[in-house]
Amino acid sequence: MLGVAFIVAIIIAAGRDSLLNIGFSLLAIVTVLNILGYIFGYWAGRLFKQEERDYRAIAISIGMQNAGLASGIAKVKGKLRLLA
């Protein structure tokens, strides 16, 4: 989790100017992506009848991967210019 947080921080710092122009829409999109990852991960674990600790771990794993994915896409698309 610390590794993903560090990567996200680097991407945010690199795209600071674009991020300030995009603002709320980017925040909303990333937040929805992460929340959906947590929800789908949680319910996927329940669907396959895992123990509670397992489906919580699945939810956290998927949610954190979505954060990494969102920052990776932003980096590839030129420091967040894809939404500007």
PyMOL Python script that loads the backbone (N, CA, C, O; Angstrom):
from pymol import cmd

cmd.read_pdbstr("""\
ATOM      1  N   MET A   1       0.827  -1.187   0.000  1.00  0.00           N
ATOM      2  CA  MET A   1       0.000   0.000   0.000  1.00  0.00           C
ATOM      3  C   MET A   1       0.873   1.253   0.000  1.00  0.00           C
ATOM      4  O   MET A   1       0.548   2.247  -0.649  1.00  0.00           O
ATOM      5  N   LEU A   2       1.962   1.195   0.720  1.00  0.00           N
ATOM      6  CA  LEU A   2       2.859   2.353   0.743  1.00  0.00           C
ATOM      7  C   LEU A   2       3.477   2.592  -0.632  1.00  0.00           C
ATOM      8  O   LEU A   2       3.666   3.737  -1.045  1.00  0.00           O
ATOM      9  N   GLY A   3       3.789   1.511  -1.335  1.00  0.00           N
ATOM     10  CA  GLY A   3       4.352   1.643  -2.676  1.00  0.00           C
ATOM     11  C   GLY A   3       3.388   2.314  -3.639  1.00  0.00           C
ATOM     12  O   GLY A   3       3.780   3.194  -4.406  1.00  0.00           O
ATOM     13  N   VAL A   4       2.125   1.899  -3.602  1.00  0.00           N
ATOM     14  CA  VAL A   4       1.117   2.496  -4.474  1.00  0.00           C
ATOM     15  C   VAL A   4       0.911   3.964  -4.100  1.00  0.00           C
ATOM     16  O   VAL A   4       0.793   4.818  -4.978  1.00  0.00           O
ATOM     17  N   ALA A   5       0.868   4.258  -2.802  1.00  0.00           N
ATOM     18  CA  ALA A   5       0.703   5.644  -2.356  1.00  0.00           C
ATOM     19  C   ALA A   5       1.875   6.507  -2.830  1.00  0.00           C
ATOM     20  O   ALA A   5       1.685   7.659  -3.219  1.00  0.00           O
ATOM     21  N   PHE A   6       3.081   5.947  -2.796  1.00  0.00           N
ATOM     22  CA  PHE A   6       4.267   6.683  -3.255  1.00  0.00           C
ATOM     23  C   PHE A   6       4.190   6.962  -4.756  1.00  0.00           C
ATOM     24  O   PHE A   6       4.501   8.068  -5.198  1.00  0.00           O
ATOM     25  N   ILE A   7       3.781   5.969  -5.537  1.00  0.00           N
ATOM     26  CA  ILE A   7       3.660   6.149  -6.981  1.00  0.00           C
ATOM     27  C   ILE A   7       2.599   7.191  -7.305  1.00  0.00           C
ATOM     28  O   ILE A   7       2.808   8.046  -8.165  1.00  0.00           O
ATOM     29  N   VAL A   8       1.463   7.123  -6.619  1.00  0.00           N
ATOM     30  CA  VAL A   8       0.392   8.109  -6.838  1.00  0.00           C
ATOM     31  C   VAL A   8       0.884   9.510  -6.500  1.00  0.00           C
ATOM     32  O   VAL A   8       0.576  10.460  -7.219  1.00  0.00           O
ATOM     33  N   ALA A   9       1.646   9.651  -5.413  1.00  0.00           N
ATOM     34  CA  ALA A   9       2.188  10.960  -5.037  1.00  0.00           C
ATOM     35  C   ALA A   9       3.127  11.503  -6.104  1.00  0.00           C
ATOM     36  O   ALA A   9       3.103  12.701  -6.388  1.00  0.00           O
ATOM     37  N   ILE A  10       3.951  10.653  -6.700  1.00  0.00           N
ATOM     38  CA  ILE A  10       4.870  11.088  -7.759  1.00  0.00           C
ATOM     39  C   ILE A  10       4.087  11.560  -8.984  1.00  0.00           C
ATOM     40  O   ILE A  10       4.408  12.594  -9.569  1.00  0.00           O
ATOM     41  N   ILE A  11       3.064  10.805  -9.368  1.00  0.00           N
ATOM     42  CA  ILE A  11       2.255  11.178 -10.531  1.00  0.00           C
ATOM     43  C   ILE A  11       1.544  12.504 -10.289  1.00  0.00           C
ATOM     44  O   ILE A  11       1.484  13.354 -11.178  1.00  0.00           O
ATOM     45  N   ILE A  12       1.014  12.677  -9.106  1.00  0.00           N
ATOM     46  CA  ILE A  12       0.326  13.933  -8.785  1.00  0.00           C
ATOM     47  C   ILE A  12       1.295  15.104  -8.830  1.00  0.00           C
ATOM     48  O   ILE A  12       0.968  16.169  -9.352  1.00  0.00           O
ATOM     49  N   ALA A  13       2.486  14.904  -8.284  1.00  0.00           N
ATOM     50  CA  ALA A  13       3.479  15.978  -8.303  1.00  0.00           C
ATOM     51  C   ALA A  13       3.918  16.311  -9.726  1.00  0.00           C
ATOM     52  O   ALA A  13       4.111  17.481 -10.057  1.00  0.00           O
ATOM     53  N   ALA A  14       4.076  15.291 -10.570  1.00  0.00           N
ATOM     54  CA  ALA A  14       4.514  15.520 -11.945  1.00  0.00           C
ATOM     55  C   ALA A  14       3.453  16.247 -12.773  1.00  0.00           C
ATOM     56  O   ALA A  14       3.789  17.014 -13.675  1.00  0.00           O
ATOM     57  N   GLY A  15       2.192  16.010 -12.474  1.00  0.00           N
ATOM     58  CA  GLY A  15       1.118  16.627 -13.249  1.00  0.00           C
ATOM     59  C   GLY A  15       0.413  17.735 -12.506  1.00  0.00           C
ATOM     60  O   GLY A  15      -0.775  17.970 -12.731  1.00  0.00           O
ATOM     61  N   ARG A  16       1.114  18.420 -11.628  1.00  0.00           N
ATOM     62  CA  ARG A  16       0.525  19.447 -10.772  1.00  0.00           C
ATOM     63  C   ARG A  16      -0.253  20.497 -11.547  1.00  0.00           C
ATOM     64  O   ARG A  16      -1.388  20.810 -11.187  1.00  0.00           O
ATOM     65  N   ASP A  17       0.326  21.040 -12.591  1.00  0.00           N
ATOM     66  CA  ASP A  17      -0.329  22.121 -13.347  1.00  0.00           C
ATOM     67  C   ASP A  17      -1.607  21.634 -14.024  1.00  0.00           C
ATOM     68  O   ASP A  17      -2.642  22.297 -13.962  1.00  0.00           O
ATOM     69  N   SER A  18      -1.528  20.476 -14.668  1.00  0.00           N
ATOM     70  CA  SER A  18      -2.722  19.919 -15.305  1.00  0.00           C
ATOM     71  C   SER A  18      -3.777  19.569 -14.270  1.00  0.00           C
ATOM     72  O   SER A  18      -4.972  19.749 -14.503  1.00  0.00           O
ATOM     73  N   LEU A  19      -3.332  19.070 -13.133  1.00  0.00           N
ATOM     74  CA  LEU A  19      -4.261  18.702 -12.067  1.00  0.00           C
ATOM     75  C   LEU A  19      -5.017  19.920 -11.556  1.00  0.00           C
ATOM     76  O   LEU A  19      -6.209  19.832 -11.264  1.00  0.00           O
ATOM     77  N   LEU A  20      -4.346  21.039 -11.447  1.00  0.00           N
ATOM     78  CA  LEU A  20      -5.020  22.251 -10.992  1.00  0.00           C
ATOM     79  C   LEU A  20      -6.064  22.723 -12.001  1.00  0.00           C
ATOM     80  O   LEU A  20      -7.088  23.287 -11.614  1.00  0.00           O
ATOM     81  N   ASN A  21      -5.813  22.496 -13.296  1.00  0.00           N
ATOM     82  CA  ASN A  21      -6.790  22.873 -14.316  1.00  0.00           C
ATOM     83  C   ASN A  21      -7.991  21.931 -14.336  1.00  0.00           C
ATOM     84  O   ASN A  21      -9.122  22.367 -14.551  1.00  0.00           O
ATOM     85  N   ILE A  22      -7.749  20.654 -14.113  1.00  0.00           N
ATOM     86  CA  ILE A  22      -8.815  19.657 -14.175  1.00  0.00           C
ATOM     87  C   ILE A  22      -9.659  19.697 -12.908  1.00  0.00           C
ATOM     88  O   ILE A  22     -10.888  19.713 -12.970  1.00  0.00           O
ATOM     89  N   GLY A  23      -8.989  19.713 -11.759  1.00  0.00           N
ATOM     90  CA  GLY A  23      -9.649  19.892 -10.483  1.00  0.00           C
ATOM     91  C   GLY A  23     -10.658  18.835 -10.084  1.00  0.00           C
ATOM     92  O   GLY A  23     -10.332  17.651  -9.999  1.00  0.00           O
ATOM     93  N   PHE A  24     -11.878  19.268  -9.842  1.00  0.00           N
ATOM     94  CA  PHE A  24     -12.907  18.428  -9.235  1.00  0.00           C
ATOM     95  C   PHE A  24     -13.284  17.223 -10.089  1.00  0.00           C
ATOM     96  O   PHE A  24     -13.536  16.149  -9.544  1.00  0.00           O
ATOM     97  N   SER A  25     -13.329  17.368 -11.399  1.00  0.00           N
ATOM     98  CA  SER A  25     -13.744  16.244 -12.245  1.00  0.00           C
ATOM     99  C   SER A  25     -12.789  15.068 -12.113  1.00  0.00           C
ATOM    100  O   SER A  25     -13.233  13.921 -12.055  1.00  0.00           O
ATOM    101  N   LEU A  26     -11.491  15.327 -12.065  1.00  0.00           N
ATOM    102  CA  LEU A  26     -10.520  14.250 -11.897  1.00  0.00           C
ATOM    103  C   LEU A  26     -10.682  13.588 -10.534  1.00  0.00           C
ATOM    104  O   LEU A  26     -10.650  12.362 -10.423  1.00  0.00           O
ATOM    105  N   LEU A  27     -10.853  14.389  -9.517  1.00  0.00           N
ATOM    106  CA  LEU A  27     -11.040  13.851  -8.177  1.00  0.00           C
ATOM    107  C   LEU A  27     -12.277  12.955  -8.119  1.00  0.00           C
ATOM    108  O   LEU A  27     -12.239  11.880  -7.519  1.00  0.00           O
ATOM    109  N   ALA A  28     -13.353  13.388  -8.732  1.00  0.00           N
ATOM    110  CA  ALA A  28     -14.591  12.605  -8.740  1.00  0.00           C
ATOM    111  C   ALA A  28     -14.409  11.287  -9.492  1.00  0.00           C
ATOM    112  O   ALA A  28     -14.857  10.242  -9.019  1.00  0.00           O
ATOM    113  N   ILE A  29     -13.766  11.322 -10.640  1.00  0.00           N
ATOM    114  CA  ILE A  29     -13.570  10.115 -11.443  1.00  0.00           C
ATOM    115  C   ILE A  29     -12.711   9.095 -10.704  1.00  0.00           C
ATOM    116  O   ILE A  29     -13.051   7.913 -10.665  1.00  0.00           O
ATOM    117  N   VAL A  30     -11.612   9.536 -10.123  1.00  0.00           N
ATOM    118  CA  VAL A  30     -10.715   8.625  -9.405  1.00  0.00           C
ATOM    119  C   VAL A  30     -11.402   8.072  -8.158  1.00  0.00           C
ATOM    120  O   VAL A  30     -11.247   6.895  -7.832  1.00  0.00           O
ATOM    121  N   THR A  31     -12.154   8.914  -7.468  1.00  0.00           N
ATOM    122  CA  THR A  31     -12.864   8.455  -6.275  1.00  0.00           C
ATOM    123  C   THR A  31     -13.899   7.387  -6.623  1.00  0.00           C
ATOM    124  O   THR A  31     -13.998   6.369  -5.937  1.00  0.00           O
ATOM    125  N   VAL A  32     -14.661   7.614  -7.673  1.00  0.00           N
ATOM    126  CA  VAL A  32     -15.666   6.628  -8.098  1.00  0.00           C
ATOM    127  C   VAL A  32     -14.976   5.330  -8.526  1.00  0.00           C
ATOM    128  O   VAL A  32     -15.449   4.247  -8.182  1.00  0.00           O
ATOM    129  N   LEU A  33     -13.886   5.416  -9.257  1.00  0.00           N
ATOM    130  CA  LEU A  33     -13.155   4.219  -9.680  1.00  0.00           C
ATOM    131  C   LEU A  33     -12.704   3.399  -8.477  1.00  0.00           C
ATOM    132  O   LEU A  33     -12.864   2.178  -8.457  1.00  0.00           O
ATOM    133  N   ASN A  34     -12.141   4.067  -7.478  1.00  0.00           N
ATOM    134  CA  ASN A  34     -11.668   3.345  -6.299  1.00  0.00           C
ATOM    135  C   ASN A  34     -12.819   2.763  -5.488  1.00  0.00           C
ATOM    136  O   ASN A  34     -12.736   1.619  -5.040  1.00  0.00           O
ATOM    137  N   ILE A  35     -13.872   3.514  -5.294  1.00  0.00           N
ATOM    138  CA  ILE A  35     -15.019   3.011  -4.530  1.00  0.00           C
ATOM    139  C   ILE A  35     -15.637   1.796  -5.226  1.00  0.00           C
ATOM    140  O   ILE A  35     -15.979   0.810  -4.573  1.00  0.00           O
ATOM    141  N   LEU A  36     -15.776   1.870  -6.541  1.00  0.00           N
ATOM    142  CA  LEU A  36     -16.312   0.717  -7.273  1.00  0.00           C
ATOM    143  C   LEU A  36     -15.405  -0.499  -7.137  1.00  0.00           C
ATOM    144  O   LEU A  36     -15.889  -1.625  -7.029  1.00  0.00           O
ATOM    145  N   GLY A  37     -14.106  -0.282  -7.141  1.00  0.00           N
ATOM    146  CA  GLY A  37     -13.168  -1.392  -6.939  1.00  0.00           C
ATOM    147  C   GLY A  37     -13.337  -2.034  -5.580  1.00  0.00           C
ATOM    148  O   GLY A  37     -13.338  -3.260  -5.466  1.00  0.00           O
ATOM    149  N   TYR A  38     -13.481  -1.213  -4.539  1.00  0.00           N
ATOM    150  CA  TYR A  38     -13.702  -1.754  -3.198  1.00  0.00           C
ATOM    151  C   TYR A  38     -15.019  -2.527  -3.125  1.00  0.00           C
ATOM    152  O   TYR A  38     -15.068  -3.621  -2.562  1.00  0.00           O
ATOM    153  N   ILE A  39     -16.075  -1.965  -3.688  1.00  0.00           N
ATOM    154  CA  ILE A  39     -17.389  -2.610  -3.634  1.00  0.00           C
ATOM    155  C   ILE A  39     -17.394  -3.930  -4.407  1.00  0.00           C
ATOM    156  O   ILE A  39     -17.843  -4.952  -3.889  1.00  0.00           O
ATOM    157  N   PHE A  40     -16.897  -3.909  -5.642  1.00  0.00           N
ATOM    158  CA  PHE A  40     -16.889  -5.130  -6.439  1.00  0.00           C
ATOM    159  C   PHE A  40     -15.979  -6.195  -5.834  1.00  0.00           C
ATOM    160  O   PHE A  40     -16.306  -7.381  -5.870  1.00  0.00           O
ATOM    161  N   GLY A  41     -14.853  -5.787  -5.286  1.00  0.00           N
ATOM    162  CA  GLY A  41     -13.963  -6.743  -4.636  1.00  0.00           C
ATOM    163  C   GLY A  41     -14.606  -7.387  -3.425  1.00  0.00           C
ATOM    164  O   GLY A  41     -14.473  -8.592  -3.211  1.00  0.00           O
ATOM    165  N   TYR A  42     -15.293  -6.599  -2.641  1.00  0.00           N
ATOM    166  CA  TYR A  42     -15.985  -7.098  -1.454  1.00  0.00           C
ATOM    167  C   TYR A  42     -17.057  -8.112  -1.835  1.00  0.00           C
ATOM    168  O   TYR A  42     -17.133  -9.200  -1.263  1.00  0.00           O
ATOM    169  N   TRP A  43     -17.875  -7.744  -2.799  1.00  0.00           N
ATOM    170  CA  TRP A  43     -18.980  -8.625  -3.185  1.00  0.00           C
ATOM    171  C   TRP A  43     -18.513  -9.831  -3.991  1.00  0.00           C
ATOM    172  O   TRP A  43     -19.171 -10.871  -3.969  1.00  0.00           O
ATOM    173  N   ALA A  44     -17.413  -9.719  -4.689  1.00  0.00           N
ATOM    174  CA  ALA A  44     -16.869 -10.893  -5.385  1.00  0.00           C
ATOM    175  C   ALA A  44     -16.423 -11.943  -4.372  1.00  0.00           C
ATOM    176  O   ALA A  44     -16.646 -13.137  -4.572  1.00  0.00           O
ATOM    177  N   GLY A  45     -15.802 -11.505  -3.298  1.00  0.00           N
ATOM    178  CA  GLY A  45     -15.409 -12.433  -2.238  1.00  0.00           C
ATOM    179  C   GLY A  45     -16.609 -13.097  -1.595  1.00  0.00           C
ATOM    180  O   GLY A  45     -16.588 -14.293  -1.302  1.00  0.00           O
ATOM    181  N   ARG A  46     -17.641 -12.326  -1.382  1.00  0.00           N
ATOM    182  CA  ARG A  46     -18.871 -12.890  -0.800  1.00  0.00           C
ATOM    183  C   ARG A  46     -19.542 -13.850  -1.779  1.00  0.00           C
ATOM    184  O   ARG A  46     -20.083 -14.880  -1.375  1.00  0.00           O
ATOM    185  N   LEU A  47     -19.504 -13.512  -3.057  1.00  0.00           N
ATOM    186  CA  LEU A  47     -20.110 -14.373  -4.072  1.00  0.00           C
ATOM    187  C   LEU A  47     -19.483 -15.766  -4.067  1.00  0.00           C
ATOM    188  O   LEU A  47     -20.177 -16.769  -4.234  1.00  0.00           O
ATOM    189  N   PHE A  48     -18.167 -15.817  -3.874  1.00  0.00           N
ATOM    190  CA  PHE A  48     -17.462 -17.098  -3.861  1.00  0.00           C
ATOM    191  C   PHE A  48     -17.353 -17.693  -2.457  1.00  0.00           C
ATOM    192  O   PHE A  48     -16.574 -18.617  -2.224  1.00  0.00           O
ATOM    193  N   LYS A  49     -18.141 -17.154  -1.529  1.00  0.00           N
ATOM    194  CA  LYS A  49     -18.291 -17.683  -0.180  1.00  0.00           C
ATOM    195  C   LYS A  49     -16.962 -17.802   0.573  1.00  0.00           C
ATOM    196  O   LYS A  49     -16.685 -18.812   1.219  1.00  0.00           O
ATOM    197  N   GLN A  50     -16.154 -16.756   0.475  1.00  0.00           N
ATOM    198  CA  GLN A  50     -14.917 -16.692   1.231  1.00  0.00           C
ATOM    199  C   GLN A  50     -15.229 -16.263   2.670  1.00  0.00           C
ATOM    200  O   GLN A  50     -16.347 -15.848   2.977  1.00  0.00           O
ATOM    201  N   GLU A  51     -14.241 -16.368   3.527  1.00  0.00           N
ATOM    202  CA  GLU A  51     -14.396 -15.854   4.888  1.00  0.00           C
ATOM    203  C   GLU A  51     -14.353 -14.330   4.857  1.00  0.00           C
ATOM    204  O   GLU A  51     -13.859 -13.731   3.901  1.00  0.00           O
ATOM    205  N   GLU A  52     -14.870 -13.720   5.902  1.00  0.00           N
ATOM    206  CA  GLU A  52     -14.957 -12.260   5.932  1.00  0.00           C
ATOM    207  C   GLU A  52     -13.587 -11.594   5.773  1.00  0.00           C
ATOM    208  O   GLU A  52     -13.461 -10.617   5.035  1.00  0.00           O
ATOM    209  N   ARG A  53     -12.584 -12.098   6.439  1.00  0.00           N
ATOM    210  CA  ARG A  53     -11.249 -11.489   6.326  1.00  0.00           C
ATOM    211  C   ARG A  53     -10.726 -11.581   4.895  1.00  0.00           C
ATOM    212  O   ARG A  53      -9.987 -10.704   4.447  1.00  0.00           O
ATOM    213  N   ASP A  54     -11.103 -12.636   4.178  1.00  0.00           N
ATOM    214  CA  ASP A  54     -10.656 -12.803   2.798  1.00  0.00           C
ATOM    215  C   ASP A  54     -11.331 -11.802   1.866  1.00  0.00           C
ATOM    216  O   ASP A  54     -10.659 -11.195   1.033  1.00  0.00           O
ATOM    217  N   TYR A  55     -12.643 -11.617   1.988  1.00  0.00           N
ATOM    218  CA  TYR A  55     -13.265 -10.674   1.055  1.00  0.00           C
ATOM    219  C   TYR A  55     -12.943  -9.239   1.381  1.00  0.00           C
ATOM    220  O   TYR A  55     -13.008  -8.376   0.505  1.00  0.00           O
ATOM    221  N   ARG A  56     -12.596  -8.962   2.621  1.00  0.00           N
ATOM    222  CA  ARG A  56     -12.095  -7.615   2.928  1.00  0.00           C
ATOM    223  C   ARG A  56     -10.715  -7.394   2.295  1.00  0.00           C
ATOM    224  O   ARG A  56     -10.425  -6.316   1.778  1.00  0.00           O
ATOM    225  N   ALA A  57      -9.878  -8.422   2.345  1.00  0.00           N
ATOM    226  CA  ALA A  57      -8.550  -8.325   1.731  1.00  0.00           C
ATOM    227  C   ALA A  57      -8.655  -8.182   0.219  1.00  0.00           C
ATOM    228  O   ALA A  57      -7.892  -7.430  -0.388  1.00  0.00           O
ATOM    229  N   ILE A  58      -9.593  -8.897  -0.392  1.00  0.00           N
ATOM    230  CA  ILE A  58      -9.807  -8.781  -1.837  1.00  0.00           C
ATOM    231  C   ILE A  58     -10.254  -7.365  -2.188  1.00  0.00           C
ATOM    232  O   ILE A  58      -9.777  -6.786  -3.164  1.00  0.00           O
ATOM    233  N   ALA A  59     -11.161  -6.809  -1.399  1.00  0.00           N
ATOM    234  CA  ALA A  59     -11.658  -5.454  -1.657  1.00  0.00           C
ATOM    235  C   ALA A  59     -10.532  -4.431  -1.576  1.00  0.00           C
ATOM    236  O   ALA A  59     -10.431  -3.552  -2.432  1.00  0.00           O
ATOM    237  N   ILE A  60      -9.692  -4.536  -0.564  1.00  0.00           N
ATOM    238  CA  ILE A  60      -8.574  -3.591  -0.415  1.00  0.00           C
ATOM    239  C   ILE A  60      -7.588  -3.749  -1.565  1.00  0.00           C
ATOM    240  O   ILE A  60      -7.085  -2.758  -2.096  1.00  0.00           O
ATOM    241  N   SER A  61      -7.312  -4.979  -1.945  1.00  0.00           N
ATOM    242  CA  SER A  61      -6.382  -5.230  -3.037  1.00  0.00           C
ATOM    243  C   SER A  61      -6.878  -4.619  -4.347  1.00  0.00           C
ATOM    244  O   SER A  61      -6.115  -3.951  -5.046  1.00  0.00           O
ATOM    245  N   ILE A  62      -8.132  -4.839  -4.679  1.00  0.00           N
ATOM    246  CA  ILE A  62      -8.677  -4.308  -5.932  1.00  0.00           C
ATOM    247  C   ILE A  62      -8.749  -2.787  -5.889  1.00  0.00           C
ATOM    248  O   ILE A  62      -8.426  -2.127  -6.876  1.00  0.00           O
ATOM    249  N   GLY A  63      -9.167  -2.226  -4.765  1.00  0.00           N
ATOM    250  CA  GLY A  63      -9.230  -0.771  -4.645  1.00  0.00           C
ATOM    251  C   GLY A  63      -7.867  -0.113  -4.808  1.00  0.00           C
ATOM    252  O   GLY A  63      -7.746   0.920  -5.467  1.00  0.00           O
ATOM    253  N   MET A  64      -6.846  -0.706  -4.211  1.00  0.00           N
ATOM    254  CA  MET A  64      -5.491  -0.152  -4.324  1.00  0.00           C
ATOM    255  C   MET A  64      -4.957  -0.310  -5.747  1.00  0.00           C
ATOM    256  O   MET A  64      -4.244   0.567  -6.234  1.00  0.00           O
ATOM    257  N   GLN A  65      -5.287  -1.403  -6.414  1.00  0.00           N
ATOM    258  CA  GLN A  65      -4.853  -1.579  -7.802  1.00  0.00           C
ATOM    259  C   GLN A  65      -5.502  -0.531  -8.698  1.00  0.00           C
ATOM    260  O   GLN A  65      -4.876  -0.056  -9.646  1.00  0.00           O
ATOM    261  N   ASN A  66      -6.734  -0.169  -8.413  1.00  0.00           N
ATOM    262  CA  ASN A  66      -7.395   0.868  -9.197  1.00  0.00           C
ATOM    263  C   ASN A  66      -6.706   2.207  -9.034  1.00  0.00           C
ATOM    264  O   ASN A  66      -6.629   2.976  -9.992  1.00  0.00           O
ATOM    265  N   ALA A  67      -6.209   2.502  -7.859  1.00  0.00           N
ATOM    266  CA  ALA A  67      -5.467   3.750  -7.647  1.00  0.00           C
ATOM    267  C   ALA A  67      -4.189   3.748  -8.477  1.00  0.00           C
ATOM    268  O   ALA A  67      -3.849   4.754  -9.100  1.00  0.00           O
ATOM    269  N   GLY A  68      -3.490   2.630  -8.485  1.00  0.00           N
ATOM    270  CA  GLY A  68      -2.282   2.509  -9.299  1.00  0.00           C
ATOM    271  C   GLY A  68      -2.588   2.585 -10.780  1.00  0.00           C
ATOM    272  O   GLY A  68      -1.843   3.201 -11.543  1.00  0.00           O
ATOM    273  N   LEU A  69      -3.681   1.962 -11.190  1.00  0.00           N
ATOM    274  CA  LEU A  69      -4.086   1.996 -12.590  1.00  0.00           C
ATOM    275  C   LEU A  69      -4.427   3.415 -13.032  1.00  0.00           C
ATOM    276  O   LEU A  69      -4.016   3.845 -14.110  1.00  0.00           O
ATOM    277  N   ALA A  70      -5.169   4.136 -12.215  1.00  0.00           N
ATOM    278  CA  ALA A  70      -5.551   5.506 -12.559  1.00  0.00           C
ATOM    279  C   ALA A  70      -4.325   6.399 -12.700  1.00  0.00           C
ATOM    280  O   ALA A  70      -4.255   7.205 -13.627  1.00  0.00           O
ATOM    281  N   SER A  71      -3.363   6.269 -11.800  1.00  0.00           N
ATOM    282  CA  SER A  71      -2.166   7.098 -11.908  1.00  0.00           C
ATOM    283  C   SER A  71      -1.291   6.662 -13.082  1.00  0.00           C
ATOM    284  O   SER A  71      -0.652   7.504 -13.715  1.00  0.00           O
ATOM    285  N   GLY A  72      -1.251   5.370 -13.382  1.00  0.00           N
ATOM    286  CA  GLY A  72      -0.482   4.899 -14.528  1.00  0.00           C
ATOM    287  C   GLY A  72      -1.041   5.399 -15.842  1.00  0.00           C
ATOM    288  O   GLY A  72      -0.289   5.799 -16.730  1.00  0.00           O
ATOM    289  N   ILE A  73      -2.361   5.379 -15.970  1.00  0.00           N
ATOM    290  CA  ILE A  73      -2.994   5.907 -17.181  1.00  0.00           C
ATOM    291  C   ILE A  73      -2.728   7.391 -17.317  1.00  0.00           C
ATOM    292  O   ILE A  73      -2.437   7.875 -18.411  1.00  0.00           O
ATOM    293  N   ALA A  74      -2.825   8.113 -16.220  1.00  0.00           N
ATOM    294  CA  ALA A  74      -2.558   9.551 -16.253  1.00  0.00           C
ATOM    295  C   ALA A  74      -1.127   9.831 -16.693  1.00  0.00           C
ATOM    296  O   ALA A  74      -0.879  10.772 -17.447  1.00  0.00           O
ATOM    297  N   LYS A  75      -0.184   9.012 -16.223  1.00  0.00           N
ATOM    298  CA  LYS A  75       1.222   9.209 -16.596  1.00  0.00           C
ATOM    299  C   LYS A  75       1.426   8.949 -18.083  1.00  0.00           C
ATOM    300  O   LYS A  75       2.098   9.724 -18.764  1.00  0.00           O
ATOM    301  N   VAL A  76       0.848   7.860 -18.588  1.00  0.00           N
ATOM    302  CA  VAL A  76       1.011   7.499 -19.992  1.00  0.00           C
ATOM    303  C   VAL A  76       0.379   8.549 -20.909  1.00  0.00           C
ATOM    304  O   VAL A  76       0.915   8.840 -21.978  1.00  0.00           O
ATOM    305  N   LYS A  77      -0.734   9.106 -20.504  1.00  0.00           N
ATOM    306  CA  LYS A  77      -1.449  10.068 -21.339  1.00  0.00           C
ATOM    307  C   LYS A  77      -0.890  11.480 -21.249  1.00  0.00           C
ATOM    308  O   LYS A  77      -1.525  12.416 -21.735  1.00  0.00           O
ATOM    309  N   GLY A  78       0.246  11.657 -20.657  1.00  0.00           N
ATOM    310  CA  GLY A  78       0.894  12.958 -20.677  1.00  0.00           C
ATOM    311  C   GLY A  78       0.569  13.835 -19.492  1.00  0.00           C
ATOM    312  O   GLY A  78       0.107  14.966 -19.646  1.00  0.00           O
ATOM    313  N   LYS A  79       0.812  13.308 -18.310  1.00  0.00           N
ATOM    314  CA  LYS A  79       0.666  14.079 -17.090  1.00  0.00           C
ATOM    315  C   LYS A  79      -0.727  14.679 -16.931  1.00  0.00           C
ATOM    316  O   LYS A  79      -0.885  15.876 -16.692  1.00  0.00           O
ATOM    317  N   LEU A  80      -1.715  13.831 -17.069  1.00  0.00           N
ATOM    318  CA  LEU A  80      -3.111  14.165 -16.771  1.00  0.00           C
ATOM    319  C   LEU A  80      -3.796  15.016 -17.821  1.00  0.00           C
ATOM    320  O   LEU A  80      -4.872  15.550 -17.550  1.00  0.00           O
ATOM    321  N   ARG A  81      -3.229  15.169 -18.999  1.00  0.00           N
ATOM    322  CA  ARG A  81      -3.868  15.996 -20.016  1.00  0.00           C
ATOM    323  C   ARG A  81      -5.062  15.322 -20.682  1.00  0.00           C
ATOM    324  O   ARG A  81      -5.784  15.976 -21.434  1.00  0.00           O
ATOM    325  N   LEU A  82      -5.291  14.038 -20.431  1.00  0.00           N
ATOM    326  CA  LEU A  82      -6.375  13.359 -21.121  1.00  0.00           C
ATOM    327  C   LEU A  82      -7.743  13.902 -20.742  1.00  0.00           C
ATOM    328  O   LEU A  82      -8.679  13.749 -21.527  1.00  0.00           O
ATOM    329  N   LEU A  83      -7.908  14.516 -19.606  1.00  0.00           N
ATOM    330  CA  LEU A  83      -9.195  15.035 -19.187  1.00  0.00           C
ATOM    331  C   LEU A  83      -9.316  16.543 -19.374  1.00  0.00           C
ATOM    332  O   LEU A  83     -10.387  17.106 -19.149  1.00  0.00           O
ATOM    333  N   ALA A  84      -8.263  17.188 -19.774  1.00  0.00           N
ATOM    334  CA  ALA A  84      -8.291  18.657 -19.881  1.00  0.00           C
ATOM    335  C   ALA A  84      -8.976  19.120 -21.134  1.00  0.00           C
ATOM    336  O   ALA A  84      -9.081  20.323 -21.372  1.00  0.00           O
TER     337      ALA A  84
END
""", "prot")
cmd.dss("prot")
cmd.show_as("cartoon", "prot")
cmd.util.cbc("prot")
cmd.orient("prot")
